Amino acid sequence: MIDKRSEVDFGFSFADEGDFKDTEYEKQLETKVQEQDSKLREVDLTASEYKKRLYDLNNLIMPLLSGLAKEPEKKVLLWPQRAQKAKELMKRCHEIVDGK
């Protein structure tokens, strides 16, 4: 008697994984992944830098505003050398915004 199971061909065979790798496609894919990873790092770094600048601006401006808000019942504000102090503050603000 003939074993019918040995006559049935299901259409598959075996091969090593390396026989089917498209190395050019894999290289392109890996390059794209690295490019995107690099862009994400740049965005993260940029966001961190801007966050630090905002923090620095806040720390520079808030003491001025807090000082101006003191003693609101008094109508006159005495601020000797205010032009010089204001110029220094503006210069520092520009430096922070420019990332210096």
N, CA, C and O atoms as a GROMACS GRO file, in nm:
protein
  400
    1MET      N    1   0.084  -0.116   0.000
    1MET     CA    2   0.000   0.000   0.000
    1MET      C    3   0.089   0.124   0.000
    1MET      O    4   0.193   0.128   0.066
    2ILE      N    5   0.046   0.225  -0.076
    2ILE     CA    6   0.122   0.350  -0.089
    2ILE      C    7   0.071   0.447   0.017
    2ILE      O    8  -0.049   0.463   0.038
    3ASP      N    9   0.166   0.511   0.082
    3ASP     CA   10   0.130   0.611   0.183
    3ASP      C   11   0.094   0.741   0.112
    3ASP      O   12   0.181   0.807   0.055
    4LYS      N   13  -0.035   0.778   0.116
    4LYS     CA   14  -0.084   0.896   0.045
    4LYS      C   15  -0.027   1.026   0.104
    4LYS      O   16  -0.014   1.126   0.032
    5ARG      N   17   0.007   1.026   0.230
    5ARG     CA   18   0.061   1.147   0.290
    5ARG      C   19   0.193   1.189   0.226
    5ARG      O   20   0.220   1.309   0.220
    6SER      N   21   0.273   1.100   0.178
    6SER     CA   22   0.402   1.134   0.117
    6SER      C   23   0.384   1.189  -0.023
    6SER      O   24   0.478   1.250  -0.075
    7GLU      N   25   0.270   1.173  -0.087
    7GLU     CA   26   0.246   1.222  -0.222
    7GLU      C   27   0.189   1.364  -0.224
    7GLU      O   28   0.190   1.428  -0.329
    8VAL      N   29   0.140   1.413  -0.112
    8VAL     CA   30   0.077   1.545  -0.107
    8VAL      C   31   0.186   1.652  -0.098
    8VAL      O   32   0.270   1.651  -0.008
    9ASP      N   33   0.180   1.747  -0.194
    9ASP     CA   34   0.275   1.858  -0.195
    9ASP      C   35   0.200   1.986  -0.156
    9ASP      O   36   0.112   2.031  -0.228
   10PHE      N   37   0.237   2.042  -0.044
   10PHE     CA   38   0.170   2.164   0.003
   10PHE      C   39   0.235   2.292  -0.051
   10PHE      O   40   0.182   2.400  -0.028
   11GLY      N   41   0.344   2.282  -0.119
   11GLY     CA   42   0.406   2.396  -0.186
   11GLY      C   43   0.502   2.477  -0.100
   11GLY      O   44   0.534   2.591  -0.134
   12PHE      N   45   0.548   2.422   0.007
   12PHE     CA   46   0.646   2.495   0.085
   12PHE      C   47   0.776   2.417   0.093
   12PHE      O   48   0.780   2.296   0.074
   13SER      N   49   0.882   2.492   0.123
   13SER     CA   50   1.012   2.431   0.143
   13SER      C   51   1.085   2.513   0.250
   13SER      O   52   1.029   2.611   0.300
   14PHE      N   53   1.203   2.476   0.284
   14PHE     CA   54   1.278   2.543   0.388
   14PHE      C   55   1.400   2.612   0.329
   14PHE      O   56   1.459   2.566   0.232
   15ALA      N   57   1.437   2.726   0.391
   15ALA     CA   58   1.554   2.801   0.346
   15ALA      C   59   1.609   2.878   0.466
   15ALA      O   60   1.541   2.897   0.567
   16ASP      N   61   1.732   2.920   0.452
   16ASP     CA   62   1.792   3.002   0.557
   16ASP      C   63   1.737   3.144   0.549
   16ASP      O   64   1.698   3.190   0.442
   17GLU      N   65   1.733   3.211   0.663
   17GLU     CA   66   1.680   3.347   0.669
   17GLU      C   67   1.757   3.442   0.578
   17GLU      O   68   1.698   3.531   0.517
   18GLY      N   69   1.885   3.423   0.568
   18GLY     CA   70   1.969   3.508   0.485
   18GLY      C   71   1.934   3.505   0.338
   18GLY      O   72   1.968   3.599   0.266
   19ASP      N   73   1.869   3.403   0.292
   19ASP     CA   74   1.832   3.391   0.152
   19ASP      C   75   1.725   3.493   0.113
   19ASP      O   76   1.707   3.521  -0.005
   20PHE      N   77   1.653   3.547   0.210
   20PHE     CA   78   1.538   3.633   0.180
   20PHE      C   79   1.554   3.777   0.229
   20PHE      O   80   1.462   3.857   0.215
   21LYS      N   81   1.667   3.810   0.284
   21LYS     CA   82   1.687   3.946   0.334
   21LYS      C   83   1.716   4.040   0.218
   21LYS      O   84   1.797   4.010   0.130
   22ASP      N   85   1.649   4.153   0.222
   22ASP     CA   86   1.675   4.260   0.125
   22ASP      C   87   1.764   4.360   0.197
   22ASP      O   88   1.715   4.454   0.260
   23THR      N   89   1.894   4.342   0.187
   23THR     CA   90   1.986   4.424   0.265
   23THR      C   91   1.982   4.570   0.224
   23THR      O   92   2.000   4.657   0.310
   24GLU      N   93   1.958   4.602   0.098
   24GLU     CA   94   1.949   4.741   0.054
   24GLU      C   95   1.829   4.809   0.120
   24GLU      O   96   1.839   4.922   0.168
   25TYR      N   97   1.716   4.741   0.122
   25TYR     CA   98   1.597   4.796   0.186
   25TYR      C   99   1.621   4.816   0.336
   25TYR      O  100   1.582   4.918   0.392
   26GLU      N  101   1.684   4.719   0.398
   26GLU     CA  102   1.712   4.728   0.542
   26GLU      C  103   1.806   4.845   0.570
   26GLU      O  104   1.789   4.915   0.671
   27LYS      N  105   1.904   4.868   0.485
   27LYS     CA  106   1.996   4.980   0.503
   27LYS      C  107   1.920   5.113   0.492
   27LYS      O  108   1.942   5.204   0.571
   28GLN      N  109   1.832   5.123   0.392
   28GLN     CA  110   1.754   5.246   0.374
   28GLN      C  111   1.664   5.269   0.495
   28GLN      O  112   1.651   5.381   0.544
   29LEU      N  113   1.602   5.163   0.541
   29LEU     CA  114   1.514   5.173   0.657
   29LEU      C  115   1.592   5.215   0.782
   29LEU      O  116   1.547   5.301   0.857
   30GLU      N  117   1.706   5.156   0.802
   30GLU     CA  118   1.790   5.190   0.917
   30GLU      C  119   1.835   5.336   0.909
   30GLU      O  120   1.838   5.406   1.011
   31THR      N  121   1.871   5.382   0.790
   31THR     CA  122   1.911   5.522   0.771
   31THR      C  123   1.796   5.615   0.806
   31THR      O  124   1.817   5.716   0.874
   32LYS      N  125   1.676   5.584   0.761
   32LYS     CA  126   1.559   5.667   0.792
   32LYS      C  127   1.530   5.668   0.941
   32LYS      O  128   1.496   5.772   0.997
   33VAL      N  129   1.543   5.555   1.005
   33VAL     CA  130   1.520   5.547   1.149
   33VAL      C  131   1.623   5.634   1.223
   33VAL      O  132   1.587   5.707   1.316
   34GLN      N  133   1.748   5.627   1.182
   34GLN     CA  134   1.851   5.709   1.245
   34GLN      C  135   1.827   5.859   1.222
   34GLN      O  136   1.847   5.940   1.313
   35GLU      N  137   1.783   5.896   1.101
   35GLU     CA  138   1.753   6.036   1.071
   35GLU      C  139   1.640   6.087   1.160
   35GLU      O  140   1.649   6.196   1.216
   36GLN      N  141   1.535   6.007   1.173
   36GLN     CA  142   1.421   6.048   1.256
   36GLN      C  143   1.462   6.057   1.402
   36GLN      O  144   1.418   6.147   1.474
   37ASP      N  145   1.543   5.965   1.447
   37ASP     CA  146   1.590   5.966   1.585
   37ASP      C  147   1.672   6.092   1.611
   37ASP      O  148   1.659   6.155   1.717
   38SER      N  149   1.756   6.128   1.516
   38SER     CA  150   1.836   6.249   1.528
   38SER      C  151   1.748   6.374   1.533
   38SER      O  152   1.772   6.464   1.613
   39LYS      N  153   1.644   6.379   1.448
   39LYS     CA  154   1.552   6.493   1.448
   39LYS      C  155   1.478   6.503   1.581
   39LYS      O  156   1.458   6.613   1.633
   40LEU      N  157   1.437   6.389   1.635
   40LEU     CA  158   1.367   6.390   1.764
   40LEU      C  159   1.458   6.442   1.875
   40LEU      O  160   1.412   6.517   1.962
   41ARG      N  161   1.584   6.405   1.871
   41ARG     CA  162   1.678   6.455   1.972
   41ARG      C  163   1.695   6.606   1.959
   41ARG      O  164   1.702   6.676   2.060
   42GLU      N  165   1.703   6.655   1.834
   42GLU     CA  166   1.716   6.800   1.812
   42GLU      C  167   1.594   6.874   1.865
   42GLU      O  168   1.608   6.978   1.930
   43VAL      N  169   1.477   6.821   1.839
   43VAL     CA  170   1.353   6.885   1.886
   43VAL      C  171   1.351   6.886   2.039
   43VAL      O  172   1.316   6.986   2.101
   44ASP      N  173   1.389   6.776   2.098
   44ASP     CA  174   1.391   6.767   2.244
   44ASP      C  175   1.491   6.866   2.302
   44ASP      O  176   1.462   6.932   2.401
   45LEU      N  177   1.608   6.877   2.239
   45LEU     CA  178   1.709   6.971   2.284
   45LEU      C  179   1.660   7.114   2.268
   45LEU      O  180   1.679   7.197   2.357
   46THR      N  181   1.597   7.143   2.156
   46THR     CA  182   1.543   7.277   2.131
   46THR      C  183   1.436   7.312   2.234
   46THR      O  184   1.435   7.422   2.289
   47ALA      N  185   1.347   7.219   2.260
   47ALA     CA  186   1.241   7.243   2.360
   47ALA      C  187   1.302   7.267   2.497
   47ALA      O  188   1.257   7.356   2.570
   48SER      N  189   1.402   7.191   2.532
   48SER     CA  190   1.469   7.209   2.662
   48SER      C  191   1.537   7.345   2.670
   48SER      O  192   1.532   7.411   2.774
   49GLU      N  193   1.600   7.386   2.561
   49GLU     CA  194   1.668   7.516   2.559
   49GLU      C  195   1.568   7.630   2.575
   49GLU      O  196   1.591   7.723   2.652
   50TYR      N  197   1.456   7.623   2.503
   50TYR     CA  198   1.355   7.729   2.514
   50TYR      C  199   1.291   7.730   2.653
   50TYR      O  200   1.259   7.837   2.707
   51LYS      N  201   1.273   7.614   2.709
   51LYS     CA  202   1.218   7.606   2.844
   51LYS      C  203   1.312   7.675   2.944
   51LYS      O  204   1.267   7.746   3.033
   52LYS      N  205   1.441   7.653   2.928
   52LYS     CA  206   1.540   7.718   3.015
   52LYS      C  207   1.538   7.869   2.994
   52LYS      O  208   1.547   7.944   3.092
   53ARG      N  209   1.527   7.914   2.871
   53ARG     CA  210   1.523   8.059   2.844
   53ARG      C  211   1.401   8.124   2.910
   53ARG      O  212   1.411   8.231   2.968
   54LEU      N  213   1.286   8.057   2.899
   54LEU     CA  214   1.166   8.110   2.963
   54LEU      C  215   1.182   8.117   3.115
   54LEU      O  216   1.140   8.213   3.179
   55TYR      N  217   1.241   8.015   3.170
   55TYR     CA  218   1.268   8.012   3.314
   55TYR      C  219   1.359   8.127   3.354
   55TYR      O  220   1.335   8.195   3.453
   56ASP      N  221   1.466   8.150   3.274
   56ASP     CA  222   1.558   8.259   3.303
   56ASP      C  223   1.490   8.396   3.291
   56ASP      O  224   1.512   8.484   3.373
   57LEU      N  225   1.407   8.412   3.187
   57LEU     CA  226   1.333   8.538   3.172
   57LEU      C  227   1.239   8.562   3.290
   57LEU      O  228   1.230   8.673   3.342
   58ASN      N  229   1.170   8.458   3.331
   58ASN     CA  230   1.081   8.467   3.446
   58ASN      C  231   1.158   8.512   3.569
   58ASN      O  232   1.112   8.601   3.642
   59ASN      N  233   1.273   8.452   3.592
   59ASN     CA  234   1.353   8.487   3.709
   59ASN      C  235   1.410   8.628   3.701
   59ASN      O  236   1.442   8.688   3.804
   60LEU      N  237   1.424   8.680   3.582
   60LEU     CA  238   1.474   8.815   3.564
   60LEU      C  239   1.364   8.920   3.582
   60LEU      O  240   1.388   9.024   3.642
   61ILE      N  241   1.246   8.892   3.531
   61ILE     CA  242   1.139   8.992   3.528
   61ILE      C  243   1.054   8.991   3.656
   61ILE      O  244   1.009   9.097   3.700
   62MET      N  245   1.031   8.876   3.714
   62MET     CA  246   0.942   8.869   3.830
   62MET      C  247   0.989   8.952   3.949
   62MET      O  248   0.905   9.015   4.014
   63PRO      N  249   1.117   8.956   3.982
   63PRO     CA  250   1.158   9.043   4.093
   63PRO      C  251   1.126   9.191   4.066
   63PRO      O  252   1.089   9.264   4.157
   64LEU      N  253   1.141   9.234   3.941
   64LEU     CA  254   1.106   9.372   3.905
   64LEU      C  255   0.957   9.397   3.928
   64LEU      O  256   0.919   9.496   3.992
   65LEU      N  257   0.874   9.308   3.876
   65LEU     CA  258   0.730   9.325   3.891
   65LEU      C  259   0.687   9.317   4.037
   65LEU      O  260   0.599   9.391   4.081
   66SER      N  261   0.750   9.228   4.112
   66SER     CA  262   0.717   9.217   4.255
   66SER      C  263   0.754   9.345   4.328
   66SER      O  264   0.679   9.392   4.413
   67GLY      N  265   0.870   9.402   4.294
   67GLY     CA  266   0.912   9.527   4.355
   67GLY      C  267   0.818   9.642   4.320
   67GLY      O  268   0.785   9.724   4.406
   68LEU      N  269   0.774   9.647   4.195
   68LEU     CA  270   0.682   9.753   4.153
   68LEU      C  271   0.545   9.740   4.219
   68LEU      O  272   0.475   9.840   4.238
   69ALA      N  273   0.506   9.619   4.254
   69ALA     CA  274   0.375   9.596   4.315
   69ALA      C  275   0.372   9.625   4.465
   69ALA      O  276   0.264   9.630   4.525
   70LYS      N  277   0.488   9.644   4.526
   70LYS     CA  278   0.492   9.672   4.670
   70LYS      C  279   0.435   9.811   4.698
   70LYS      O  280   0.448   9.903   4.617
   71GLU      N  281   0.374   9.824   4.810
   71GLU     CA  282   0.320   9.950   4.860
   71GLU      C  283   0.234  10.023   4.756
   71GLU      O  284   0.265  10.136   4.719
   72PRO      N  285   0.127   9.958   4.710
   72PRO     CA  286   0.042  10.018   4.606
   72PRO      C  287  -0.031  10.145   4.652
   72PRO      O  288  -0.080  10.222   4.569
   73GLU      N  289  -0.039  10.167   4.784
   73GLU     CA  290  -0.108  10.286   4.834
   73GLU      C  291  -0.028  10.413   4.810
   73GLU      O  292  -0.083  10.523   4.812
   74LYS      N  293   0.102  10.400   4.788
   74LYS     CA  294   0.185  10.518   4.761
   74LYS      C  295   0.175  10.553   4.614
   74LYS      O  296   0.182  10.466   4.527
   75LYS      N  297   0.158  10.681   4.586
   75LYS     CA  298   0.135  10.728   4.449
   75LYS      C  299   0.265  10.754   4.372
   75LYS      O  300   0.265  10.755   4.249
   76VAL      N  301   0.373  10.776   4.443
   76VAL     CA  302   0.499  10.813   4.378
   76VAL      C  303   0.599  10.699   4.392
   76VAL      O  304   0.616  10.641   4.499
   77LEU      N  305   0.664  10.668   4.281
   77LEU     CA  306   0.767  10.564   4.278
   77LEU      C  307   0.902  10.633   4.263
   77LEU      O  308   0.928  10.700   4.163
   78LEU      N  309   0.988  10.614   4.362
   78LEU     CA  310   1.123  10.669   4.353
   78LEU      C  311   1.214  10.559   4.300
   78LEU      O  312   1.225  10.452   4.359
   79TRP      N  313   1.280  10.588   4.188
   79TRP     CA  314   1.366  10.487   4.127
   79TRP      C  315   1.489  10.556   4.071
   79TRP      O  316   1.496  10.585   3.951
   80PRO      N  317   1.585  10.582   4.158
   80PRO     CA  318   1.707  10.646   4.110
   80PRO      C  319   1.779  10.557   4.008
   80PRO      O  320   1.780  10.434   4.021
   81GLN      N  321   1.837  10.618   3.909
   81GLN     CA  322   1.913  10.549   3.803
   81GLN      C  323   1.828  10.447   3.728
   81GLN      O  324   1.879  10.344   3.684
   82ARG      N  325   1.699  10.475   3.714
   82ARG     CA  326   1.610  10.378   3.650
   82ARG      C  327   1.647  10.354   3.504
   82ARG      O  328   1.633  10.242   3.455
   83ALA      N  329   1.694  10.458   3.433
   83ALA     CA  330   1.730  10.441   3.292
   83ALA      C  331   1.844  10.339   3.280
   83ALA      O  332   1.840  10.251   3.194
   84GLN      N  333   1.943  10.351   3.365
   84GLN     CA  334   2.057  10.258   3.363
   84GLN      C  335   2.011  10.117   3.398
   84GLN      O  336   2.048  10.020   3.332
   85LYS      N  337   1.931  10.106   3.503
   85LYS     CA  338   1.880   9.975   3.546
   85LYS      C  339   1.791   9.913   3.438
   85LYS      O  340   1.800   9.792   3.412
   86ALA      N  341   1.707   9.992   3.375
   86ALA     CA  342   1.618   9.942   3.270
   86ALA      C  343   1.700   9.894   3.150
   86ALA      O  344   1.669   9.791   3.091
   87LYS      N  345   1.804   9.970   3.114
   87LYS     CA  346   1.891   9.929   3.001
   87LYS      C  347   1.961   9.797   3.032
   87LYS      O  348   1.973   9.711   2.945
   88GLU      N  349   2.007   9.782   3.155
   88GLU     CA  350   2.072   9.657   3.196
   88GLU      C  351   1.973   9.540   3.187
   88GLU      O  352   2.008   9.432   3.140
   89LEU      N  353   1.851   9.564   3.231
   89LEU     CA  354   1.748   9.460   3.226
   89LEU      C  355   1.714   9.424   3.082
   89LEU      O  356   1.701   9.307   3.048
   90MET      N  357   1.700   9.526   2.997
   90MET     CA  358   1.670   9.500   2.855
   90MET      C  359   1.783   9.423   2.789
   90MET      O  360   1.759   9.330   2.711
   91LYS      N  361   1.907   9.460   2.820
   91LYS     CA  362   2.023   9.391   2.762
   91LYS      C  363   2.022   9.244   2.803
   91LYS      O  364   2.044   9.154   2.721
   92ARG      N  365   1.998   9.220   2.931
   92ARG     CA  366   1.995   9.082   2.981
   92ARG      C  367   1.880   9.003   2.917
   92ARG      O  368   1.896   8.885   2.885
   93CYS      N  369   1.764   9.066   2.898
   93CYS     CA  370   1.650   9.000   2.831
   93CYS      C  371   1.689   8.959   2.689
   93CYS      O  372   1.661   8.847   2.647
   94HIS      N  373   1.752   9.050   2.616
   94HIS     CA  374   1.795   9.019   2.480
   94HIS      C  375   1.895   8.903   2.478
   94HIS      O  376   1.888   8.817   2.391
   95GLU      N  377   1.985   8.901   2.574
   95GLU     CA  378   2.084   8.793   2.581
   95GLU      C  379   2.015   8.658   2.604
   95GLU      O  380   2.051   8.558   2.543
   96ILE      N  381   1.918   8.658   2.693
   96ILE     CA  382   1.847   8.533   2.722
   96ILE      C  383   1.770   8.487   2.598
   96ILE      O  384   1.776   8.369   2.562
   97VAL      N  385   1.699   8.578   2.533
   97VAL     CA  386   1.620   8.543   2.416
   97VAL      C  387   1.711   8.492   2.303
   97VAL      O  388   1.676   8.399   2.230
   98ASP      N  389   1.829   8.555   2.290
   98ASP     CA  390   1.924   8.514   2.186
   98ASP      C  391   2.005   8.391   2.224
   98ASP      O  392   2.082   8.340   2.142
   99GLY      N  393   1.988   8.343   2.346
   99GLY     CA  394   2.056   8.221   2.390
   99GLY      C  395   2.201   8.243   2.430
   99GLY      O  396   2.283   8.152   2.420
  100LYS      N  397   2.231   8.363   2.477
  100LYS     CA  398   2.370   8.392   2.518
  100LYS      C  399   2.386   8.380   2.667
  100LYS      O  400   2.496   8.401   2.719
   0.00000   0.00000   0.00000
